[in-house]
Amino acid sequence: MEFFDKLSQKASEAYKITADKTGKIAKETKLKLKISELKSQITSLYEEIGKLAYNKHSRRNQDKEKCENNCKEIKEKCEKIDDLNDEIDDLVKQCLDLKEKNNNDEKKEKGLFGKWFKNK
């Protein structure tokens, strides 16, 4: 009976680890999507800055404030991308830690079940 209790416990632990990893992967995917959206917005801002620079050069139009606001917004979005990349790195580290813990548990389990089978 002890064997089945331990087997049930290990199956439950494996499920929890798998669910945790799946959640982390889903969160990583969402973060990467946010990064992609921010990069797209940055590209649009660069394009708008380019248009403003062209207008300023060709027509001597003074849109300095608009250009400065766009530059500020690009900087903010780049900082947000850096924060999201840091969050992704943390998730990857957590997944690797879970994998290492799971591998250590499997080694212990093999030792435990190996002893159990030898005693039978």
Biopython code that builds the backbone (N, CA, C, O; Angstrom):
import numpy as np
from Bio.PDB.StructureBuilder import StructureBuilder

atoms = [
    (1, "MET", "N", (0.819, -1.186, 0.000)),
    (1, "MET", "CA", (0.000, 0.000, 0.000)),
    (1, "MET", "C", (0.873, 1.264, 0.000)),
    (1, "MET", "O", (0.534, 2.273, -0.617)),
    (2, "GLU", "N", (1.991, 1.179, 0.700)),
    (2, "GLU", "CA", (2.901, 2.322, 0.766)),
    (2, "GLU", "C", (3.384, 2.696, -0.638)),
    (2, "GLU", "O", (3.538, 3.874, -0.962)),
    (3, "PHE", "N", (3.617, 1.680, -1.457)),
    (3, "PHE", "CA", (4.069, 1.917, -2.830)),
    (3, "PHE", "C", (3.066, 2.770, -3.593)),
    (3, "PHE", "O", (3.446, 3.732, -4.261)),
    (4, "PHE", "N", (1.782, 2.422, -3.496)),
    (4, "PHE", "CA", (0.747, 3.155, -4.222)),
    (4, "PHE", "C", (0.560, 4.565, -3.676)),
    (4, "PHE", "O", (0.271, 5.493, -4.430)),
    (5, "ASP", "N", (0.724, 4.724, -2.368)),
    (5, "ASP", "CA", (0.637, 6.071, -1.784)),
    (5, "ASP", "C", (1.760, 6.948, -2.321)),
    (5, "ASP", "O", (1.531, 8.100, -2.690)),
    (6, "LYS", "N", (2.961, 6.409, -2.363)),
    (6, "LYS", "CA", (4.099, 7.175, -2.863)),
    (6, "LYS", "C", (3.958, 7.437, -4.360)),
    (6, "LYS", "O", (4.295, 8.517, -4.845)),
    (7, "LEU", "N", (3.462, 6.451, -5.076)),
    (7, "LEU", "CA", (3.241, 6.619, -6.505)),
    (7, "LEU", "C", (2.202, 7.715, -6.765)),
    (7, "LEU", "O", (2.378, 8.544, -7.658)),
    (8, "SER", "N", (1.129, 7.712, -5.987)),
    (8, "SER", "CA", (0.093, 8.735, -6.110)),
    (8, "SER", "C", (0.655, 10.109, -5.770)),
    (8, "SER", "O", (0.347, 11.096, -6.438)),
    (9, "GLN", "N", (1.469, 10.168, -4.744)),
    (9, "GLN", "CA", (2.081, 11.430, -4.330)),
    (9, "GLN", "C", (3.000, 11.964, -5.441)),
    (9, "GLN", "O", (2.973, 13.155, -5.750)),
    (10, "LYS", "N", (3.797, 11.093, -6.027)),
    (10, "LYS", "CA", (4.711, 11.509, -7.103)),
    (10, "LYS", "C", (3.929, 11.960, -8.335)),
    (10, "LYS", "O", (4.317, 12.924, -8.995)),
    (11, "ALA", "N", (2.840, 11.278, -8.647)),
    (11, "ALA", "CA", (2.012, 11.674, -9.792)),
    (11, "ALA", "C", (1.403, 13.052, -9.545)),
    (11, "ALA", "O", (1.335, 13.883, -10.451)),
    (12, "SER", "N", (0.967, 13.283, -8.326)),
    (12, "SER", "CA", (0.407, 14.584, -7.968)),
    (12, "SER", "C", (1.467, 15.679, -8.063)),
    (12, "SER", "O", (1.188, 16.765, -8.570)),
    (13, "GLU", "N", (2.661, 15.409, -7.588)),
    (13, "GLU", "CA", (3.758, 16.373, -7.671)),
    (13, "GLU", "C", (4.123, 16.660, -9.131)),
    (13, "GLU", "O", (4.374, 17.807, -9.500)),
    (14, "ALA", "N", (4.149, 15.618, -9.951)),
    (14, "ALA", "CA", (4.465, 15.790, -11.370)),
    (14, "ALA", "C", (3.404, 16.657, -12.045)),
    (14, "ALA", "O", (3.722, 17.504, -12.880)),
    (15, "TYR", "N", (2.155, 16.441, -11.680)),
    (15, "TYR", "CA", (1.075, 17.259, -12.237)),
    (15, "TYR", "C", (1.254, 18.724, -11.852)),
    (15, "TYR", "O", (1.119, 19.614, -12.692)),
    (16, "LYS", "N", (1.560, 18.973, -10.573)),
    (16, "LYS", "CA", (1.740, 20.347, -10.102)),
    (16, "LYS", "C", (2.899, 21.020, -10.830)),
    (16, "LYS", "O", (2.792, 22.182, -11.221)),
    (17, "ILE", "N", (3.994, 20.309, -11.015)),
    (17, "ILE", "CA", (5.159, 20.861, -11.705)),
    (17, "ILE", "C", (4.800, 21.169, -13.161)),
    (17, "ILE", "O", (5.149, 22.227, -13.684)),
    (18, "THR", "N", (4.110, 20.248, -13.798)),
    (18, "THR", "CA", (3.708, 20.446, -15.195)),
    (18, "THR", "C", (2.762, 21.638, -15.322)),
    (18, "THR", "O", (2.906, 22.452, -16.234)),
    (19, "ALA", "N", (1.811, 21.742, -14.422)),
    (19, "ALA", "CA", (0.874, 22.863, -14.457)),
    (19, "ALA", "C", (1.606, 24.181, -14.232)),
    (19, "ALA", "O", (1.308, 25.182, -14.884)),
    (20, "ASP", "N", (2.555, 24.180, -13.317)),
    (20, "ASP", "CA", (3.339, 25.383, -13.040)),
    (20, "ASP", "C", (4.158, 25.791, -14.260)),
    (20, "ASP", "O", (4.194, 26.966, -14.625)),
    (21, "LYS", "N", (4.815, 24.817, -14.888)),
    (21, "LYS", "CA", (5.610, 25.111, -16.084)),
    (21, "LYS", "C", (4.722, 25.637, -17.210)),
    (21, "LYS", "O", (5.091, 26.583, -17.905)),
    (22, "THR", "N", (3.563, 25.029, -17.388)),
    (22, "THR", "CA", (2.643, 25.455, -18.437)),
    (22, "THR", "C", (2.201, 26.892, -18.199)),
    (22, "THR", "O", (2.128, 27.690, -19.133)),
    (23, "GLY", "N", (1.907, 27.216, -16.954)),
    (23, "GLY", "CA", (1.518, 28.583, -16.616)),
    (23, "GLY", "C", (2.633, 29.574, -16.916)),
    (23, "GLY", "O", (2.381, 30.665, -17.428)),
    (24, "LYS", "N", (3.859, 29.196, -16.601)),
    (24, "LYS", "CA", (4.997, 30.077, -16.851)),
    (24, "LYS", "C", (5.239, 30.262, -18.352)),
    (24, "LYS", "O", (5.572, 31.358, -18.804)),
    (25, "ILE", "N", (5.070, 29.194, -19.110)),
    (25, "ILE", "CA", (5.240, 29.289, -20.562)),
    (25, "ILE", "C", (4.154, 30.183, -21.160)),
    (25, "ILE", "O", (4.428, 30.984, -22.054)),
    (26, "ALA", "N", (2.931, 30.046, -20.670)),
    (26, "ALA", "CA", (1.839, 30.896, -21.165)),
    (26, "ALA", "C", (2.127, 32.360, -20.839)),
    (26, "ALA", "O", (1.905, 33.239, -21.672)),
    (27, "LYS", "N", (2.617, 32.619, -19.638)),
    (27, "LYS", "CA", (2.937, 33.994, -19.259)),
    (27, "LYS", "C", (4.075, 34.530, -20.117)),
    (27, "LYS", "O", (4.052, 35.689, -20.533)),
    (28, "GLU", "N", (5.077, 33.684, -20.384)),
    (28, "GLU", "CA", (6.193, 34.100, -21.237)),
    (28, "GLU", "C", (5.685, 34.482, -22.625)),
    (28, "GLU", "O", (6.124, 35.479, -23.198)),
    (29, "THR", "N", (4.764, 33.692, -23.162)),
    (29, "THR", "CA", (4.200, 33.972, -24.482)),
    (29, "THR", "C", (3.454, 35.304, -24.480)),
    (29, "THR", "O", (3.574, 36.084, -25.424)),
    (30, "LYS", "N", (2.689, 35.565, -23.427)),
    (30, "LYS", "CA", (1.969, 36.834, -23.329)),
    (30, "LYS", "C", (2.954, 38.001, -23.263)),
    (30, "LYS", "O", (2.737, 39.036, -23.893)),
    (31, "LEU", "N", (4.030, 37.833, -22.504)),
    (31, "LEU", "CA", (5.024, 38.897, -22.399)),
    (31, "LEU", "C", (5.698, 39.152, -23.738)),
    (31, "LEU", "O", (5.944, 40.302, -24.102)),
    (32, "LYS", "N", (5.998, 38.087, -24.472)),
    (32, "LYS", "CA", (6.611, 38.255, -25.790)),
    (32, "LYS", "C", (5.655, 38.953, -26.749)),
    (32, "LYS", "O", (6.085, 39.729, -27.603)),
    (33, "LEU", "N", (4.365, 38.681, -26.611)),
    (33, "LEU", "CA", (3.374, 39.366, -27.439)),
    (33, "LEU", "C", (3.351, 40.856, -27.109)),
    (33, "LEU", "O", (3.282, 41.692, -28.010)),
    (34, "LYS", "N", (3.410, 41.191, -25.816)),
    (34, "LYS", "CA", (3.451, 42.598, -25.419)),
    (34, "LYS", "C", (4.687, 43.276, -25.995)),
    (34, "LYS", "O", (4.615, 44.407, -26.476)),
    (35, "ILE", "N", (5.823, 42.581, -25.944)),
    (35, "ILE", "CA", (7.062, 43.135, -26.492)),
    (35, "ILE", "C", (6.902, 43.401, -27.981)),
    (35, "ILE", "O", (7.312, 44.451, -28.476)),
    (36, "SER", "N", (6.312, 42.462, -28.690)),
    (36, "SER", "CA", (6.092, 42.629, -30.126)),
    (36, "SER", "C", (5.197, 43.838, -30.402)),
    (36, "SER", "O", (5.459, 44.615, -31.320)),
    (37, "GLU", "N", (4.140, 43.993, -29.604)),
    (37, "GLU", "CA", (3.247, 45.133, -29.781)),
    (37, "GLU", "C", (3.991, 46.446, -29.524)),
    (37, "GLU", "O", (3.825, 47.413, -30.268)),
    (38, "LEU", "N", (4.809, 46.476, -28.469)),
    (38, "LEU", "CA", (5.570, 47.690, -28.163)),
    (38, "LEU", "C", (6.562, 48.013, -29.276)),
    (38, "LEU", "O", (6.735, 49.178, -29.634)),
    (39, "LYS", "N", (7.208, 46.996, -29.819)),
    (39, "LYS", "CA", (8.157, 47.226, -30.916)),
    (39, "LYS", "C", (7.433, 47.781, -32.142)),
    (39, "LYS", "O", (7.963, 48.639, -32.848)),
    (40, "SER", "N", (6.237, 47.292, -32.386)),
    (40, "SER", "CA", (5.451, 47.797, -33.508)),
    (40, "SER", "C", (5.095, 49.270, -33.284)),
    (40, "SER", "O", (5.160, 50.084, -34.205)),
    (41, "GLN", "N", (4.721, 49.593, -32.051)),
    (41, "GLN", "CA", (4.406, 50.988, -31.733)),
    (41, "GLN", "C", (5.644, 51.870, -31.883)),
    (41, "GLN", "O", (5.549, 52.999, -32.362)),
    (42, "ILE", "N", (6.797, 51.359, -31.475)),
    (42, "ILE", "CA", (8.047, 52.109, -31.615)),
    (42, "ILE", "C", (8.338, 52.368, -33.093)),
    (42, "ILE", "O", (8.732, 53.473, -33.466)),
    (43, "THR", "N", (8.147, 51.366, -33.918)),
    (43, "THR", "CA", (8.362, 51.530, -35.353)),
    (43, "THR", "C", (7.466, 52.634, -35.911)),
    (43, "THR", "O", (7.908, 53.446, -36.724)),
    (44, "SER", "N", (6.210, 52.663, -35.474)),
    (44, "SER", "CA", (5.286, 53.716, -35.922)),
    (44, "SER", "C", (5.764, 55.088, -35.470)),
    (44, "SER", "O", (5.675, 56.064, -36.214)),
    (45, "LEU", "N", (6.270, 55.153, -34.243)),
    (45, "LEU", "CA", (6.777, 56.432, -33.740)),
    (45, "LEU", "C", (8.011, 56.883, -34.513)),
    (45, "LEU", "O", (8.155, 58.063, -34.831)),
    (46, "TYR", "N", (8.901, 55.937, -34.813)),
    (46, "TYR", "CA", (10.076, 56.280, -35.627)),
    (46, "TYR", "C", (9.639, 56.832, -36.988)),
    (46, "TYR", "O", (10.204, 57.801, -37.495)),
    (47, "GLU", "N", (8.634, 56.197, -37.554)),
    (47, "GLU", "CA", (8.127, 56.644, -38.853)),
    (47, "GLU", "C", (7.578, 58.065, -38.754)),
    (47, "GLU", "O", (7.817, 58.897, -39.629)),
    (48, "GLU", "N", (6.843, 58.329, -37.681)),
    (48, "GLU", "CA", (6.282, 59.662, -37.502)),
    (48, "GLU", "C", (7.393, 60.695, -37.287)),
    (48, "GLU", "O", (7.317, 61.808, -37.807)),
    (49, "ILE", "N", (8.416, 60.328, -36.525)),
    (49, "ILE", "CA", (9.553, 61.230, -36.326)),
    (49, "ILE", "C", (10.229, 61.515, -37.667)),
    (49, "ILE", "O", (10.603, 62.652, -37.955)),
    (50, "GLY", "N", (10.378, 60.486, -38.467)),
    (50, "GLY", "CA", (10.974, 60.668, -39.794)),
    (50, "GLY", "C", (10.164, 61.632, -40.644)),
    (50, "GLY", "O", (10.725, 62.480, -41.338)),
    (51, "LYS", "N", (8.846, 61.500, -40.590)),
    (51, "LYS", "CA", (7.985, 62.412, -41.348)),
    (51, "LYS", "C", (8.145, 63.848, -40.838)),
    (51, "LYS", "O", (8.215, 64.795, -41.620)),
    (52, "LEU", "N", (8.202, 63.988, -39.507)),
    (52, "LEU", "CA", (8.363, 65.321, -38.933)),
    (52, "LEU", "C", (9.710, 65.931, -39.327)),
    (52, "LEU", "O", (9.806, 67.117, -39.644)),
    (53, "ALA", "N", (10.742, 65.092, -39.299)),
    (53, "ALA", "CA", (12.069, 65.582, -39.684)),
    (53, "ALA", "C", (12.075, 65.998, -41.152)),
    (53, "ALA", "O", (12.657, 67.020, -41.515)),
    (54, "TYR", "N", (11.434, 65.208, -41.977)),
    (54, "TYR", "CA", (11.347, 65.544, -43.400)),
    (54, "TYR", "C", (10.599, 66.872, -43.592)),
    (54, "TYR", "O", (11.044, 67.750, -44.331)),
    (55, "ASN", "N", (9.447, 66.996, -42.904)),
    (55, "ASN", "CA", (8.666, 68.230, -43.018)),
    (55, "ASN", "C", (9.480, 69.431, -42.538)),
    (55, "ASN", "O", (9.450, 70.496, -43.154)),
    (56, "LYS", "N", (10.191, 69.253, -41.460)),
    (56, "LYS", "CA", (11.002, 70.352, -40.932)),
    (56, "LYS", "C", (12.070, 70.749, -41.952)),
    (56, "LYS", "O", (12.314, 71.932, -42.188)),
    (57, "HIS", "N", (12.682, 69.763, -42.533)),
    (57, "HIS", "CA", (13.750, 70.043, -43.498)),
    (57, "HIS", "C", (13.200, 70.659, -44.779)),
    (57, "HIS", "O", (13.751, 71.627, -45.304)),
    (58, "SER", "N", (12.097, 70.078, -45.277)),
    (58, "SER", "CA", (11.586, 70.530, -46.574)),
    (58, "SER", "C", (10.748, 71.797, -46.479)),
    (58, "SER", "O", (10.765, 72.613, -47.400)),
    (59, "ARG", "N", (10.032, 71.973, -45.407)),
    (59, "ARG", "CA", (9.125, 73.122, -45.290)),
    (59, "ARG", "C", (9.520, 74.067, -44.158)),
    (59, "ARG", "O", (8.874, 75.091, -43.937)),
    (60, "ARG", "N", (10.563, 73.721, -43.462)),
    (60, "ARG", "CA", (10.991, 74.500, -42.302)),
    (60, "ARG", "C", (9.874, 74.587, -41.255)),
    (60, "ARG", "O", (9.720, 75.590, -40.557)),
    (61, "ASN", "N", (9.101, 73.495, -41.173)),
    (61, "ASN", "CA", (8.008, 73.405, -40.207)),
    (61, "ASN", "C", (8.593, 73.099, -38.827)),
    (61, "ASN", "O", (9.476, 72.247, -38.721)),
    (62, "GLN", "N", (8.140, 73.751, -37.792)),
    (62, "GLN", "CA", (8.678, 73.569, -36.449)),
    (62, "GLN", "C", (7.732, 72.681, -35.620)),
    (62, "GLN", "O", (6.826, 73.181, -34.953)),
    (63, "ASP", "N", (7.953, 71.385, -35.673)),
    (63, "ASP", "CA", (7.179, 70.429, -34.865)),
    (63, "ASP", "C", (8.084, 69.829, -33.795)),
    (63, "ASP", "O", (8.033, 68.630, -33.521)),
    (64, "LYS", "N", (8.905, 70.672, -33.201)),
    (64, "LYS", "CA", (9.896, 70.197, -32.235)),
    (64, "LYS", "C", (9.244, 69.497, -31.037)),
    (64, "LYS", "O", (9.717, 68.449, -30.597)),
    (65, "GLU", "N", (8.164, 70.073, -30.513)),
    (65, "GLU", "CA", (7.515, 69.501, -29.331)),
    (65, "GLU", "C", (6.949, 68.116, -29.629)),
    (65, "GLU", "O", (7.084, 67.198, -28.821)),
    (66, "LYS", "N", (6.326, 67.972, -30.775)),
    (66, "LYS", "CA", (5.763, 66.671, -31.172)),
    (66, "LYS", "C", (6.884, 65.644, -31.309)),
    (66, "LYS", "O", (6.733, 64.500, -30.880)),
    (67, "CYS", "N", (7.988, 66.040, -31.894)),
    (67, "CYS", "CA", (9.128, 65.145, -32.069)),
    (67, "CYS", "C", (9.702, 64.740, -30.705)),
    (67, "CYS", "O", (10.028, 63.574, -30.488)),
    (68, "GLU", "N", (9.821, 65.700, -29.796)),
    (68, "GLU", "CA", (10.339, 65.399, -28.458)),
    (68, "GLU", "C", (9.416, 64.452, -27.710)),
    (68, "GLU", "O", (9.879, 63.547, -27.016)),
    (69, "ASN", "N", (8.107, 64.657, -27.850)),
    (69, "ASN", "CA", (7.146, 63.754, -27.204)),
    (69, "ASN", "C", (7.269, 62.338, -27.754)),
    (69, "ASN", "O", (7.210, 61.366, -27.000)),
    (70, "ASN", "N", (7.439, 62.222, -29.075)),
    (70, "ASN", "CA", (7.602, 60.898, -29.678)),
    (70, "ASN", "C", (8.880, 60.235, -29.178)),
    (70, "ASN", "O", (8.891, 59.039, -28.888)),
    (71, "CYS", "N", (9.954, 61.010, -29.079)),
    (71, "CYS", "CA", (11.219, 60.453, -28.589)),
    (71, "CYS", "C", (11.066, 59.971, -27.145)),
    (71, "CYS", "O", (11.577, 58.914, -26.773)),
    (72, "LYS", "N", (10.361, 60.757, -26.345)),
    (72, "LYS", "CA", (10.117, 60.367, -24.952)),
    (72, "LYS", "C", (9.300, 59.074, -24.902)),
    (72, "LYS", "O", (9.587, 58.179, -24.107)),
    (73, "GLU", "N", (8.292, 58.988, -25.752)),
    (73, "GLU", "CA", (7.442, 57.793, -25.778)),
    (73, "GLU", "C", (8.241, 56.563, -26.221)),
    (73, "GLU", "O", (8.045, 55.470, -25.689)),
    (74, "ILE", "N", (9.135, 56.739, -27.185)),
    (74, "ILE", "CA", (9.997, 55.625, -27.614)),
    (74, "ILE", "C", (10.856, 55.156, -26.453)),
    (74, "ILE", "O", (10.994, 53.954, -26.226)),
    (75, "LYS", "N", (11.428, 56.086, -25.724)),
    (75, "LYS", "CA", (12.271, 55.734, -24.586)),
    (75, "LYS", "C", (11.474, 54.948, -23.551)),
    (75, "LYS", "O", (11.957, 53.942, -23.032)),
    (76, "GLU", "N", (10.254, 55.399, -23.246)),
    (76, "GLU", "CA", (9.399, 54.703, -22.279)),
    (76, "GLU", "C", (9.077, 53.289, -22.745)),
    (76, "GLU", "O", (9.108, 52.347, -21.954)),
    (77, "LYS", "N", (8.768, 53.142, -24.025)),
    (77, "LYS", "CA", (8.438, 51.818, -24.555)),
    (77, "LYS", "C", (9.657, 50.900, -24.543)),
    (77, "LYS", "O", (9.531, 49.705, -24.277)),
    (78, "CYS", "N", (10.835, 51.450, -24.830)),
    (78, "CYS", "CA", (12.061, 50.645, -24.771)),
    (78, "CYS", "C", (12.335, 50.178, -23.342)),
    (78, "CYS", "O", (12.766, 49.046, -23.123)),
    (79, "GLU", "N", (12.082, 51.055, -22.377)),
    (79, "GLU", "CA", (12.254, 50.675, -20.971)),
    (79, "GLU", "C", (11.263, 49.580, -20.585)),
    (79, "GLU", "O", (11.613, 48.657, -19.850)),
    (80, "LYS", "N", (10.031, 49.679, -21.076)),
    (80, "LYS", "CA", (9.012, 48.658, -20.805)),
    (80, "LYS", "C", (9.440, 47.322, -21.419)),
    (80, "LYS", "O", (9.262, 46.270, -20.805)),
    (81, "ILE", "N", (10.003, 47.366, -22.626)),
    (81, "ILE", "CA", (10.495, 46.137, -23.265)),
    (81, "ILE", "C", (11.600, 45.517, -22.411)),
    (81, "ILE", "O", (11.625, 44.302, -22.216)),
    (82, "ASP", "N", (12.507, 46.343, -21.904)),
    (82, "ASP", "CA", (13.571, 45.830, -21.035)),
    (82, "ASP", "C", (12.983, 45.168, -19.790)),
    (82, "ASP", "O", (13.443, 44.104, -19.376)),
    (83, "ASP", "N", (11.961, 45.798, -19.188)),
    (83, "ASP", "CA", (11.315, 45.220, -18.010)),
    (83, "ASP", "C", (10.663, 43.877, -18.341)),
    (83, "ASP", "O", (10.775, 42.919, -17.576)),
    (84, "LEU", "N", (9.985, 43.816, -19.483)),
    (84, "LEU", "CA", (9.326, 42.566, -19.887)),
    (84, "LEU", "C", (10.358, 41.475, -20.177)),
    (84, "LEU", "O", (10.141, 40.312, -19.838)),
    (85, "ASN", "N", (11.481, 41.845, -20.804)),
    (85, "ASN", "CA", (12.541, 40.866, -21.048)),
    (85, "ASN", "C", (13.120, 40.344, -19.736)),
    (85, "ASN", "O", (13.442, 39.161, -19.625)),
    (86, "ASP", "N", (13.253, 41.223, -18.739)),
    (86, "ASP", "CA", (13.721, 40.781, -17.421)),
    (86, "ASP", "C", (12.730, 39.800, -16.809)),
    (86, "ASP", "O", (13.127, 38.808, -16.197)),
    (87, "GLU", "N", (11.436, 40.080, -16.977)),
    (87, "GLU", "CA", (10.406, 39.192, -16.447)),
    (87, "GLU", "C", (10.460, 37.826, -17.144)),
    (87, "GLU", "O", (10.290, 36.789, -16.503)),
    (88, "ILE", "N", (10.695, 37.837, -18.450)),
    (88, "ILE", "CA", (10.831, 36.575, -19.193)),
    (88, "ILE", "C", (12.044, 35.803, -18.683)),
    (88, "ILE", "O", (11.968, 34.591, -18.479)),
    (89, "ASP", "N", (13.159, 36.494, -18.476)),
    (89, "ASP", "CA", (14.355, 35.828, -17.955)),
    (89, "ASP", "C", (14.078, 35.180, -16.603)),
    (89, "ASP", "O", (14.548, 34.074, -16.335)),
    (90, "ASP", "N", (13.308, 35.871, -15.743)),
    (90, "ASP", "CA", (12.950, 35.299, -14.443)),
    (90, "ASP", "C", (12.101, 34.040, -14.613)),
    (90, "ASP", "O", (12.299, 33.055, -13.902)),
    (91, "LEU", "N", (11.154, 34.074, -15.556)),
    (91, "LEU", "CA", (10.308, 32.900, -15.795)),
    (91, "LEU", "C", (11.134, 31.720, -16.297)),
    (91, "LEU", "O", (10.931, 30.585, -15.867)),
    (92, "VAL", "N", (12.059, 31.992, -17.201)),
    (92, "VAL", "CA", (12.914, 30.928, -17.729)),
    (92, "VAL", "C", (13.742, 30.324, -16.591)),
    (92, "VAL", "O", (13.900, 29.106, -16.512)),
    (93, "LYS", "N", (14.264, 31.175, -15.718)),
    (93, "LYS", "CA", (15.055, 30.696, -14.582)),
    (93, "LYS", "C", (14.190, 29.825, -13.670)),
    (93, "LYS", "O", (14.630, 28.775, -13.203)),
    (94, "GLN", "N", (12.950, 30.272, -13.421)),
    (94, "GLN", "CA", (12.051, 29.487, -12.586)),
    (94, "GLN", "C", (11.766, 28.125, -13.210)),
    (94, "GLN", "O", (11.710, 27.120, -12.502)),
    (95, "CYS", "N", (11.586, 28.082, -14.530)),
    (95, "CYS", "CA", (11.343, 26.807, -15.213)),
    (95, "CYS", "C", (12.560, 25.897, -15.094)),
    (95, "CYS", "O", (12.426, 24.697, -14.856)),
    (96, "LEU", "N", (13.740, 26.473, -15.259)),
    (96, "LEU", "CA", (14.957, 25.671, -15.127)),
    (96, "LEU", "C", (15.121, 25.149, -13.702)),
    (96, "LEU", "O", (15.558, 24.017, -13.497)),
    (97, "ASP", "N", (14.771, 25.975, -12.722)),
    (97, "ASP", "CA", (14.829, 25.532, -11.328)),
    (97, "ASP", "C", (13.849, 24.392, -11.076)),
    (97, "ASP", "O", (14.167, 23.436, -10.368)),
    (98, "LEU", "N", (12.645, 24.500, -11.664)),
    (98, "LEU", "CA", (11.657, 23.427, -11.519)),
    (98, "LEU", "C", (12.162, 22.140, -12.163)),
    (98, "LEU", "O", (11.985, 21.047, -11.625)),
    (99, "LYS", "N", (12.794, 22.290, -13.323)),
    (99, "LYS", "CA", (13.322, 21.112, -14.017)),
    (99, "LYS", "C", (14.397, 20.449, -13.166)),
    (99, "LYS", "O", (14.423, 19.225, -13.032)),
    (100, "GLU", "N", (15.283, 21.259, -12.592)),
    (100, "GLU", "CA", (16.348, 20.705, -11.755)),
    (100, "GLU", "C", (15.764, 20.013, -10.526)),
    (100, "GLU", "O", (16.215, 18.933, -10.145)),
    (101, "LYS", "N", (14.751, 20.639, -9.903)),
    (101, "LYS", "CA", (14.114, 20.038, -8.731)),
    (101, "LYS", "C", (13.457, 18.722, -9.123)),
    (101, "LYS", "O", (13.552, 17.733, -8.395)),
    (102, "ASN", "N", (12.790, 18.710, -10.274)),
    (102, "ASN", "CA", (12.124, 17.503, -10.744)),
    (102, "ASN", "C", (13.147, 16.394, -11.009)),
    (102, "ASN", "O", (12.906, 15.237, -10.666)),
    (103, "ASN", "N", (14.285, 16.740, -11.617)),
    (103, "ASN", "CA", (15.327, 15.751, -11.877)),
    (103, "ASN", "C", (15.879, 15.187, -10.573)),
    (103, "ASN", "O", (16.141, 13.988, -10.472)),
    (104, "ASN", "N", (16.056, 16.051, -9.577)),
    (104, "ASN", "CA", (16.547, 15.583, -8.280)),
    (104, "ASN", "C", (15.530, 14.668, -7.617)),
    (104, "ASN", "O", (15.894, 13.657, -7.016)),
    (105, "ASP", "N", (14.248, 15.024, -7.727)),
    (105, "ASP", "CA", (13.194, 14.175, -7.166)),
    (105, "ASP", "C", (13.156, 12.817, -7.857)),
    (105, "ASP", "O", (12.949, 11.792, -7.208)),
    (106, "GLU", "N", (13.358, 12.809, -9.180)),
    (106, "GLU", "CA", (13.355, 11.544, -9.926)),
    (106, "GLU", "C", (14.522, 10.661, -9.496)),
    (106, "GLU", "O", (14.375, 9.442, -9.405)),
    (107, "LYS", "N", (15.672, 11.263, -9.233)),
    (107, "LYS", "CA", (16.823, 10.485, -8.774)),
    (107, "LYS", "C", (16.532, 9.859, -7.427)),
    (107, "LYS", "O", (16.852, 8.694, -7.191)),
    (108, "LYS", "N", (15.918, 10.644, -6.532)),
    (108, "LYS", "CA", (15.550, 10.108, -5.221)),
    (108, "LYS", "C", (14.528, 8.987, -5.383)),
    (108, "LYS", "O", (14.610, 7.953, -4.720)),
    (109, "GLU", "N", (13.564, 9.212, -6.278)),
    (109, "GLU", "CA", (12.510, 8.224, -6.502)),
    (109, "GLU", "C", (13.096, 6.920, -7.027)),
    (109, "GLU", "O", (12.704, 5.842, -6.580)),
    (110, "LYS", "N", (14.028, 7.003, -7.967)),
    (110, "LYS", "CA", (14.638, 5.794, -8.516)),
    (110, "LYS", "C", (15.338, 5.020, -7.415)),
    (110, "LYS", "O", (15.287, 3.791, -7.367)),
    (111, "GLY", "N", (15.990, 5.755, -6.538)),
    (111, "GLY", "CA", (16.659, 5.098, -5.415)),
    (111, "GLY", "C", (15.655, 4.450, -4.500)),
    (111, "GLY", "O", (15.884, 3.333, -4.038)),
    (112, "LEU", "N", (14.543, 5.115, -4.219)),
    (112, "LEU", "CA", (13.511, 4.592, -3.333)),
    (112, "LEU", "C", (12.851, 3.369, -3.934)),
    (112, "LEU", "O", (12.710, 2.349, -3.261)),
    (113, "PHE", "N", (12.436, 3.457, -5.213)),
    (113, "PHE", "CA", (11.737, 2.340, -5.834)),
    (113, "PHE", "C", (12.707, 1.188, -6.132)),
    (113, "PHE", "O", (12.323, 0.019, -6.100)),
    (114, "GLY", "N", (13.959, 1.532, -6.420)),
    (114, "GLY", "CA", (14.955, 0.481, -6.625)),
    (114, "GLY", "C", (15.113, -0.365, -5.372)),
    (114, "GLY", "O", (15.205, -1.590, -5.453)),
    (115, "LYS", "N", (15.145, 0.284, -4.213)),
    (115, "LYS", "CA", (15.226, -0.436, -2.934)),
    (115, "LYS", "C", (13.969, -1.256, -2.710)),
    (115, "LYS", "O", (14.036, -2.383, -2.220)),
    (116, "TRP", "N", (12.809, -0.685, -3.070)),
    (116, "TRP", "CA", (11.538, -1.368, -2.846)),
    (116, "TRP", "C", (11.489, -2.659, -3.666)),
    (116, "TRP", "O", (11.081, -3.705, -3.162)),
    (117, "PHE", "N", (11.916, -2.576, -4.961)),
    (117, "PHE", "CA", (11.885, -3.747, -5.809)),
    (117, "PHE", "C", (12.904, -4.792, -5.364)),
    (117, "PHE", "O", (12.652, -5.988, -5.506)),
    (118, "LYS", "N", (14.037, -4.371, -4.833)),
    (118, "LYS", "CA", (15.035, -5.326, -4.362)),
    (118, "LYS", "C", (14.527, -6.070, -3.154)),
    (118, "LYS", "O", (14.858, -7.241, -2.969)),
    (119, "ASN", "N", (13.726, -5.418, -2.321)),
    (119, "ASN", "CA", (13.221, -6.045, -1.085)),
    (119, "ASN", "C", (12.054, -6.985, -1.370)),
    (119, "ASN", "O", (11.688, -7.774, -0.498)),
    (120, "LYS", "N", (11.480, -6.930, -2.513)),
    (120, "LYS", "CA", (10.297, -7.770, -2.819)),
    (120, "LYS", "C", (10.682, -9.092, -3.323)),
    (120, "LYS", "O", (9.817, -9.913, -3.625)),
]
sb = StructureBuilder()
sb.init_structure("model")
sb.init_model(0)
sb.init_chain("A")
sb.init_seg("    ")
for serial, (resi, resn, name, xyz) in enumerate(atoms, 1):
    if name == "N":
        sb.init_residue(resn, " ", resi, " ")
    sb.init_atom(name, np.array(xyz, "f"), 0.0, 1.0, " ", f" {name:<3s}", serial, name[0])
structure = sb.get_structure()
